[in-house]
């Protein structure tokens, strides 16, 4: 039997979950909208081939070294500009790395092109860098079933999801008593919270600094588990850190 406090806490936890999910859904378009404008390629000089591969590591290191030289020369503006360029390159690289862990095929599903982007929110000391990769898929022959997988290292999204997953994990037994299909597991060093409510199925996967959000429209427990299995958590762990 659930006491009075539990009855009051349950709606509160549902409100927390709804608020976090809405934040994530609203934030995703903002992430896409704020993607940086691609830098036009530099034309080849002298004997340099147009198709010669760039040494990205060397380019990023040069930006950092030049920024340090500008700082030592007391040219703060130039140092800041070079560091911002280096940070932008690192963010884009981080987003590409996240994108390599997006599923691209599954039997009976048609996948859209992945959306991979990065950027910065805010300015100055409060600026927050983020990288995001997401993909959507449609169940063949069933317009009601759609899946969406988002991988991010955005601190703001990560922290919100971490708080929500932690709260729901603590309340899982009470939520089960209320008829919620909820499960919490540890997989490859990630905390995995899965939840099925009516025709909506969701999963939140939390690591040390990487978070994965999965939503399946028209999904049940079996379908949600199958979609979660699309993500290579063992491989993603290498990016998440020990």
C-alpha positions as CSV (number, residue, x, y, z in Angstrom):
1,X,0.0,0.0,0.0
2,X,1.4,3.4,-1.0
3,X,1.2,6.0,1.8
4,X,0.1,9.6,1.3
5,X,3.6,10.9,0.8
6,X,4.1,8.5,-2.1
7,X,0.9,9.6,-3.7
8,X,2.1,13.2,-3.7
9,X,5.6,12.4,-4.8
10,X,4.5,10.3,-7.8
11,X,2.8,13.2,-9.6
12,X,5.8,15.4,-8.8
13,X,8.2,12.9,-10.3
14,X,6.0,12.6,-13.4
15,X,6.2,16.4,-13.7
16,X,10.0,16.3,-13.4
17,X,10.1,13.7,-16.2
18,X,7.8,15.6,-18.5
19,X,9.7,18.8,-17.9
20,X,13.1,17.2,-18.7
21,X,11.7,15.5,-21.8
22,X,10.2,18.8,-23.0
23,X,13.6,20.5,-22.4
24,X,15.4,17.9,-24.5
25,X,12.8,18.1,-27.3
26,X,13.0,21.9,-27.4
27,X,16.7,22.0,-27.2
28,X,17.3,19.7,-30.2
29,X,16.0,22.3,-32.7
30,X,18.2,24.9,-31.0
31,X,21.2,22.7,-31.4
32,X,20.5,22.3,-35.1
33,X,19.8,26.0,-35.6
34,X,23.0,27.1,-34.0
35,X,25.4,25.0,-36.0
36,X,28.4,27.0,-37.2
37,X,28.7,28.1,-40.8
38,X,31.1,25.8,-42.6
39,X,34.5,27.4,-43.3
40,X,35.2,27.6,-47.0
41,X,38.2,25.5,-48.1
42,X,41.5,27.3,-48.6
43,X,42.7,27.1,-52.2
44,X,45.9,25.2,-52.8
45,X,49.1,27.2,-53.0
46,X,52.2,26.3,-55.1
47,X,52.6,22.6,-55.6
48,X,50.0,21.6,-53.0
49,X,47.4,19.2,-54.5
50,X,43.8,20.2,-54.2
51,X,42.9,16.7,-53.0
52,X,45.8,16.4,-50.5
53,X,44.5,15.2,-47.1
54,X,44.7,17.7,-44.3
55,X,46.5,16.9,-41.1
56,X,43.7,17.9,-38.7
57,X,45.8,17.3,-35.6
58,X,48.6,19.5,-36.9
59,X,46.1,22.3,-37.8
60,X,44.5,22.2,-34.4
61,X,47.9,22.1,-32.6
62,X,49.1,25.1,-34.7
63,X,46.1,27.1,-33.7
64,X,46.8,26.4,-30.0
65,X,50.5,27.1,-30.3
66,X,49.8,30.4,-32.2
67,X,47.3,31.4,-29.6
68,X,49.9,30.7,-26.8
69,X,52.4,32.9,-28.7
70,X,49.8,35.7,-29.1
71,X,49.1,35.4,-25.4
72,X,52.8,35.7,-24.5
73,X,53.0,38.7,-26.8
74,X,50.1,40.2,-24.8
75,X,47.7,40.2,-27.9
76,X,44.7,39.0,-26.0
77,X,42.3,39.5,-28.9
78,X,44.3,37.4,-31.3
79,X,44.8,34.7,-28.7
80,X,41.1,34.5,-28.0
81,X,40.3,34.4,-31.7
82,X,42.8,31.5,-32.3
83,X,41.5,29.6,-29.3
84,X,37.9,30.0,-30.4
85,X,38.9,28.6,-33.8
86,X,40.6,25.6,-32.2
87,X,37.6,25.0,-29.9
88,X,35.3,25.0,-32.9
89,X,37.5,22.5,-34.7
90,X,37.6,20.3,-31.6
91,X,33.8,20.5,-31.2
92,X,33.2,19.5,-34.9
93,X,35.6,16.6,-34.4
94,X,33.8,15.5,-31.3
95,X,30.5,15.6,-33.1
96,X,31.9,13.5,-35.9
97,X,33.2,11.0,-33.4
98,X,29.7,10.8,-31.7
99,X,28.2,10.3,-35.2
100,X,30.2,7.2,-35.8
101,X,28.1,5.5,-33.1
102,X,24.8,6.3,-34.6
103,X,23.0,3.2,-36.1
104,X,22.7,3.4,-39.9
105,X,20.8,0.2,-40.7
106,X,18.5,-2.4,-39.1
107,X,16.4,-5.1,-40.7
108,X,13.0,-3.8,-41.6
109,X,13.8,-0.1,-41.0
110,X,14.7,2.8,-43.3
111,X,17.1,5.4,-41.8
112,X,17.4,9.1,-42.6
113,X,20.7,10.8,-43.1
114,X,22.3,11.5,-39.7
115,X,22.3,15.1,-38.4
116,X,25.7,15.9,-36.9
117,X,26.5,19.4,-35.6
118,X,28.2,21.4,-32.9
119,X,28.3,24.9,-31.6
120,X,28.4,27.2,-28.6
121,X,25.7,28.6,-26.3
122,X,26.3,31.9,-24.5
123,X,29.4,34.0,-24.4
124,X,32.4,34.7,-22.2
125,X,32.9,32.7,-19.1
126,X,29.4,31.3,-19.2
127,X,29.8,29.9,-22.8
128,X,29.0,26.2,-23.2
129,X,30.3,24.1,-26.1
130,X,28.3,21.1,-27.3
131,X,28.4,18.4,-29.9
132,X,25.4,16.5,-31.0
133,X,24.6,13.6,-33.4
134,X,21.2,12.2,-34.1
135,X,19.3,10.0,-36.6
136,X,15.7,8.9,-37.2
137,X,14.3,5.7,-38.7
138,X,11.0,4.6,-40.0
139,X,9.6,1.1,-39.6
140,X,9.0,-0.3,-43.1
141,X,5.3,-0.7,-43.8
142,X,4.2,0.9,-40.5
143,X,3.9,4.6,-40.4
144,X,3.1,4.5,-36.7
145,X,6.5,3.2,-35.7
146,X,9.4,5.7,-35.7
147,X,12.6,5.7,-33.8
148,X,15.0,8.6,-32.9
149,X,18.5,8.3,-31.4
150,X,20.4,11.3,-30.1
151,X,23.9,11.2,-28.7
152,X,25.3,14.3,-27.0
153,X,28.0,15.6,-24.8
154,X,26.3,18.9,-24.1
155,X,26.7,19.6,-20.4
156,X,23.3,21.2,-20.1
157,X,21.5,18.2,-21.7
158,X,23.6,15.7,-20.0
159,X,23.1,17.1,-16.5
160,X,19.3,17.4,-17.0
161,X,19.1,13.8,-18.2
162,X,21.4,12.6,-15.4
163,X,19.2,14.2,-12.7
164,X,16.0,12.8,-14.2
165,X,17.4,9.2,-14.6
166,X,18.8,9.3,-11.0
167,X,15.4,10.3,-9.6
168,X,13.5,7.8,-11.7
169,X,15.9,5.0,-10.7
170,X,15.3,5.7,-7.1
171,X,11.5,5.7,-7.6
172,X,11.3,2.7,-9.9
173,X,9.6,0.3,-7.5
174,X,6.9,2.8,-6.6
175,X,6.4,3.6,-10.3
176,X,6.1,-0.1,-11.1
177,X,3.4,-0.4,-8.4
178,X,1.5,2.3,-10.2
179,X,1.6,0.3,-13.5
180,X,4.6,2.0,-15.1
181,X,6.8,-0.4,-17.3
182,X,10.2,0.9,-16.1
183,X,13.6,-0.8,-16.0
184,X,17.0,0.3,-14.9
185,X,20.2,-1.6,-15.8
186,X,23.9,-1.1,-16.1
187,X,25.4,-1.8,-19.5
188,X,29.0,-1.3,-20.5
189,X,29.5,1.3,-17.8
190,X,26.3,3.2,-18.7
191,X,23.2,3.5,-16.7
192,X,20.2,2.6,-18.9
193,X,16.7,3.7,-17.9
194,X,13.9,2.4,-20.2
195,X,10.3,3.3,-19.9
196,X,7.1,2.3,-21.7
197,X,3.9,4.2,-21.2
198,X,0.9,3.5,-23.5
199,X,2.3,3.7,-27.1
200,X,5.4,5.7,-26.2
201,X,8.7,4.1,-25.4
202,X,11.8,6.0,-24.2
203,X,15.3,5.2,-23.1
204,X,17.9,7.4,-21.4
205,X,21.5,6.2,-21.4
206,X,23.9,8.0,-19.1
207,X,27.7,7.8,-19.0
208,X,30.3,10.0,-17.4
209,X,29.9,12.8,-19.9
210,X,28.0,11.3,-22.8
211,X,24.2,10.9,-22.9
212,X,22.0,9.0,-25.3
213,X,18.3,9.6,-25.7
214,X,16.1,7.2,-27.6
215,X,12.4,7.6,-28.4
216,X,10.2,5.0,-30.2
217,X,6.7,6.1,-31.3
218,X,4.3,3.3,-31.3
219,X,6.8,1.1,-29.5
220,X,6.4,-1.6,-26.9
221,X,8.9,-3.1,-24.5
222,X,10.3,-5.6,-27.0
223,X,10.7,-2.9,-29.7
224,X,12.3,-0.5,-27.3
225,X,14.9,-3.1,-26.2
226,X,15.7,-3.9,-29.9
227,X,16.3,-0.2,-30.7
228,X,18.5,0.3,-27.6
229,X,20.6,-2.7,-28.8
230,X,21.3,-0.7,-32.0
231,X,23.7,1.5,-30.1
232,X,27.2,0.2,-29.6
233,X,27.6,1.1,-25.9
234,X,30.8,-0.9,-25.6
235,X,32.4,1.2,-28.3
236,X,30.9,4.4,-27.1
237,X,32.4,3.8,-23.7
238,X,35.8,4.5,-25.2
239,X,34.7,8.1,-25.9
240,X,33.0,8.5,-22.6
241,X,36.2,7.7,-20.6
242,X,37.1,5.5,-17.8
